[in-house]
Amino acid sequence: MSKHVVIVGAGLGGLSAAIHLRAMGFDVDVYEKNTQVGGRANRIERDEFRFDTGPSLINYPWVFEQLFAAAGAALRDYVELLPLDPSVEFYWRDGSRLQLGSDFERLAHQFEQFEPTAHAKLAAFLATNAERFRFLFDHLVLSNARTIAAWIGPAPKRPLLRLGLHRSLDAELARFFRSDRIRAALGSYAMYLGGSPYSLPGTFSILPFGELYYGLWYPRGGIYALVEAIRRRAEEIGVRIFCKRPVRSIVVTNGRAQAVQLDDGTTVTADAIVSNVDVPTTQQMVQGTRPVRRRWTMTPGVITFYWGISRVVECLHHHCIFLPDDPRTAYRQLRSRLPEDLPFYVCMPSRTDSSAAPTGCSTMFVLVPSPTLSGAGNSFDWQRATDRARNEVLQRLRLHGVELSPSDIAVEHVWTPLEWQAEFGLYDGSAFGLSHTLWNIGPLRPPNRDPRIAGLYYVGASTTPGTGLPMVVLGGKMVAQEVAADARRRVR
Ligand SMILES: Cc1cc2nc3c(=O)[nH]c(=O)nc-3n(C[C@H](O)[C@H](O)[C@H](O)COP(=O)(O)OP(=O)(O)OC[C@H]3O[C@@H](n4cnc5c(N)ncnc54)[C@H](O)[C@@H]3O)c2cc1C
C-alpha cells in the first residue's frame, strides 16, 4: 500500500487532493513554492485594500460542501457563501444591458428586451441543458477513461447524440435564441475555456446554464476566505503544508517517479507524487525520462488590474462584463494581440463585502483577456499593452456613466501573463490552463495519472476534468481515487 504522497503545489486542486488522500489514510506532504497557498486563487493586500488575484466567483457550491464533508466537516462552519443576484451584468457600447440571475421571471424579462418570445425559448434552453448537465456529470466529466470507446461506451447513446458536440457553442445557442446580444453574452464564457463560441463544442452551453440555474456565490471575506478555510481543514486532519519550498524536479528512475528534489537541494522520496503544477510545466520538471512531445493549445492570458479606488463606486454591480460590438473579430485578434474593441470584466467585491476596502473606498478587479506569451510573440510590449488597456477600460467605463480618472486609483497592482507565469508556473502565461477544444477533452485531455511514468499523477486546471475552481476540486477527488486504486493493486 502506498503510504507517503508528495503533492507539488498548493493550488485548489492540490489542496483538494491532499484532503481526499489524507481522508483515505495516506501521509500527505504538500510543497508550495510561494509564501501563501491558493495558487491562482491568491490574495494581495495593500493599504487596507484586499484583492483576490484570480477567481472572483464560485459556482456549484455543493462541490465545496462535498470537499469539507470528505474531511469530516461542514463548509458552513468555516466560511459563509453569499448568493449574488443579479449574478452578472453585460454592457454594450450602445447602452444596452443584460442582467443575468437565477430568478426565471426576471431573467425572461431581461431576455425579452432583445427577443420578444424569449420566455419560452429560455425555458427550453434551461430544460435541454438541465438534462445535458446531469448526463455529462453522471457519465463523462468525471471519467479518467483512456480511450474514446471506454469513455462513451458505457453511456446511454440517445443523450450522447444530443450533446451538441458536432456544432459550435454559438450554433447551439442559436437553436434557442436569435438575438446576437443574448448569444454574445451566453457565449462569452468560451474565452475561459480557450476558444471562441464559434469554435468550442456546443456541449459547453452547460456553462451559462450552470450559472443561470445554480447561481453564483461569493464567500464572505473574499475567495481567499474559502482558500484559507480549505487549508485550515486540511491541516486539521493532518496534511502537512510547506510554503516557500519550491520543487525543482521530479526524479524518475526505471520508469517510476521516486522523489522530488527541492530548490534547496533536499530530496524527498514518496510512494506517489501528485503534481498540481500546470501539466506542461510539470513535464519540464521531470528528470530521467524522454520529454513529452505535444503541442499544447492553451487558453488565453490575462492582464489583471487590482485597483484601490479612493471613493465609493456606486453604479456597478458585483460582476460586470463589457462586450465588444463584433465579438468574432475580437476573439480572432485575441490570439496574437489585444483586440481593437477590448472586451473586459470588472468585479467590485466591496459592493458585496465592505471589508474588502477602507471606509469610503472601493476595490475593483479588472480582467482584460490577452494573448498568451507565445501568441503575442517575443517583441510584444506588455508595458504598452497594459497602458493601452488601462486607458481603454477607463474610457469605456466613462461611456457607461462610471466616471473614474487615473487620480481616483489610489492603489494599483498589475499582472500580465509574464507575472502570472512567474508567480505560479503557468505554461505560456495562459490564465486558465489547457484549452477545452474538442481535441483537449475526455481521453484527449491529460489524465490524472501519467500514462508513461508510474507513481506520477496530475491535478489542476490543465488535467482532467478541467479548469475552474469546482473542476479542480473535483479533480482532487479523482486523482486521490487513482492513487488509492494503484496502491491497492500494487501494480504501479
Ligand atoms: C484571472 C483569473 C480569473 C479566474 N476566475 C475564476 C472564477 O471566477 N471562478 C473559477 O471557478 N475559476 C476562475 N479561474 C480559474 C481558477 O483560478 C483555476 O482554474 C484554479 O484556481 C486552478 O487551480 P489549480 O489546482 O490548477 O492550481 P494553481 O492555481 O495553478 O496552483 C498551482 C500551485 O503550484 C505552485 N507551484 C508552481 N510551481 C511550483 C514548484 N516548482 N514547486 C512547488 N509549487 C509550485 C504554484 O505556486 C501554485 O500555488 C480564474 C483564473 C484566473 C487566472
The ligand as an SDF file (V2000), in Angstrom:
LIG
                    3D

 53 58  0  0  0  0  0  0  0  0999 V2000
   -7.6050   35.8510  -13.5670 C   0  0  0  0  0  0  0  0  0  0  0  0
   -8.3270   34.5640  -13.3140 C   0  0  0  0  0  0  0  0  0  0  0  0
   -9.6760   34.5780  -13.0090 C   0  0  0  0  0  0  0  0  0  0  0  0
  -10.3390   33.3800  -12.7330 C   0  0  0  0  0  0  0  0  0  0  0  0
  -11.6580   33.4220  -12.3800 N   0  0  0  0  0  0  0  0  0  0  0  0
  -12.2680   32.2930  -11.9720 C   0  0  0  0  0  0  0  0  0  0  0  0
  -13.5530   32.3510  -11.3680 C   0  0  0  0  0  0  0  0  0  0  0  0
  -14.1180   33.4310  -11.1860 O   0  0  0  0  0  0  0  0  0  0  0  0
  -14.1230   31.1820  -10.9670 N   0  0  0  0  0  0  0  0  0  0  0  0
  -13.4960   29.9870  -11.1090 C   0  0  0  0  0  0  0  0  0  0  0  0
  -14.0800   28.9460  -10.7180 O   0  0  0  0  0  0  0  0  0  0  0  0
  -12.2630   29.9080  -11.6720 N   0  0  0  0  0  0  0  0  0  0  0  0
  -11.6360   31.0320  -12.0810 C   0  0  0  0  0  0  0  0  0  0  0  0
  -10.3660   30.9790  -12.5790 N   0  0  0  0  0  0  0  0  0  0  0  0
   -9.7400   29.6690  -12.7860 C   0  0  0  0  0  0  0  0  0  0  0  0
   -9.1970   29.0980  -11.4790 C   0  0  0  0  0  0  0  0  0  0  0  0
   -8.4920   30.0900  -10.7910 O   0  0  0  0  0  0  0  0  0  0  0  0
   -8.2460   27.9570  -11.7710 C   0  0  0  0  0  0  0  0  0  0  0  0
   -8.8530   27.0020  -12.6270 O   0  0  0  0  0  0  0  0  0  0  0  0
   -7.7930   27.2400  -10.5000 C   0  0  0  0  0  0  0  0  0  0  0  0
   -7.5320   28.1390   -9.4520 O   0  0  0  0  0  0  0  0  0  0  0  0
   -6.5630   26.4400  -10.8430 C   0  0  0  0  0  0  0  0  0  0  0  0
   -6.1800   25.6700   -9.7350 O   0  0  0  0  0  0  0  0  0  0  0  0
   -5.0360   24.5800   -9.8650 P   0  0  0  0  0  0  0  0  0  0  0  0
   -5.4170   23.4570   -8.9570 O   0  0  0  0  0  0  0  0  0  0  0  0
   -4.7930   24.2460  -11.2960 O   0  0  0  0  0  0  0  0  0  0  0  0
   -3.7660   25.2240   -9.2170 O   0  0  0  0  0  0  0  0  0  0  0  0
   -2.9520   26.5820   -9.4930 P   0  0  0  0  0  0  0  0  0  0  0  0
   -3.7880   27.7020   -9.0630 O   0  0  0  0  0  0  0  0  0  0  0  0
   -2.3570   26.6020  -10.8420 O   0  0  0  0  0  0  0  0  0  0  0  0
   -1.8200   26.3760   -8.4080 O   0  0  0  0  0  0  0  0  0  0  0  0
   -0.6530   25.6430   -8.6590 C   0  0  0  0  0  0  0  0  0  0  0  0
    0.2640   25.8520   -7.4680 C   0  0  0  0  0  0  0  0  0  0  0  0
    1.5080   25.2280   -7.7430 O   0  0  0  0  0  0  0  0  0  0  0  0
    2.5360   26.0840   -7.2550 C   0  0  0  0  0  0  0  0  0  0  0  0
    3.7990   25.7810   -7.9290 N   0  0  0  0  0  0  0  0  0  0  0  0
    4.1530   26.0640   -9.2070 C   0  0  0  0  0  0  0  0  0  0  0  0
    5.4020   25.6190   -9.4630 N   0  0  0  0  0  0  0  0  0  0  0  0
    5.8300   25.0250   -8.3230 C   0  0  0  0  0  0  0  0  0  0  0  0
    7.0320   24.3710   -7.9520 C   0  0  0  0  0  0  0  0  0  0  0  0
    8.0520   24.2480   -8.8180 N   0  0  0  0  0  0  0  0  0  0  0  0
    7.1480   23.8830   -6.6890 N   0  0  0  0  0  0  0  0  0  0  0  0
    6.1260   23.9930   -5.7890 C   0  0  0  0  0  0  0  0  0  0  0  0
    4.9750   24.6170   -6.1020 N   0  0  0  0  0  0  0  0  0  0  0  0
    4.8140   25.1240   -7.3430 C   0  0  0  0  0  0  0  0  0  0  0  0
    2.0300   27.4690   -7.5660 C   0  0  0  0  0  0  0  0  0  0  0  0
    2.6820   28.4770   -6.8190 O   0  0  0  0  0  0  0  0  0  0  0  0
    0.5530   27.3160   -7.1870 C   0  0  0  0  0  0  0  0  0  0  0  0
    0.3380   27.6030   -5.8220 O   0  0  0  0  0  0  0  0  0  0  0  0
   -9.6590   32.1480  -12.8350 C   0  0  0  0  0  0  0  0  0  0  0  0
   -8.2970   32.1310  -13.1520 C   0  0  0  0  0  0  0  0  0  0  0  0
   -7.6340   33.3240  -13.3740 C   0  0  0  0  0  0  0  0  0  0  0  0
   -6.1600   33.2950  -13.6760 C   0  0  0  0  0  0  0  0  0  0  0  0
  1  2  1  0
  2  3  1  0
  2 52  2  0
  3  4  2  0
  4  5  1  0
  4 50  1  0
  5  6  2  0
  6  7  1  0
  6 13  1  0
  7  8  2  0
  7  9  1  0
  9 10  1  0
 10 11  2  0
 10 12  1  0
 12 13  2  0
 13 14  1  0
 14 15  1  0
 14 50  1  0
 15 16  1  0
 16 17  1  0
 16 18  1  0
 18 19  1  0
 18 20  1  0
 20 21  1  0
 20 22  1  0
 22 23  1  0
 23 24  1  0
 24 25  2  0
 24 26  1  0
 24 27  1  0
 27 28  1  0
 28 29  2  0
 28 30  1  0
 28 31  1  0
 31 32  1  0
 32 33  1  0
 33 34  1  0
 33 48  1  0
 34 35  1  0
 35 36  1  0
 35 46  1  0
 36 37  1  0
 36 45  1  0
 37 38  2  0
 38 39  1  0
 39 40  1  0
 39 45  2  0
 40 41  1  0
 40 42  2  0
 42 43  1  0
 43 44  2  0
 44 45  1  0
 46 47  1  0
 46 48  1  0
 48 49  1  0
 50 51  2  0
 51 52  1  0
 52 53  1  0
M  END
$$$$
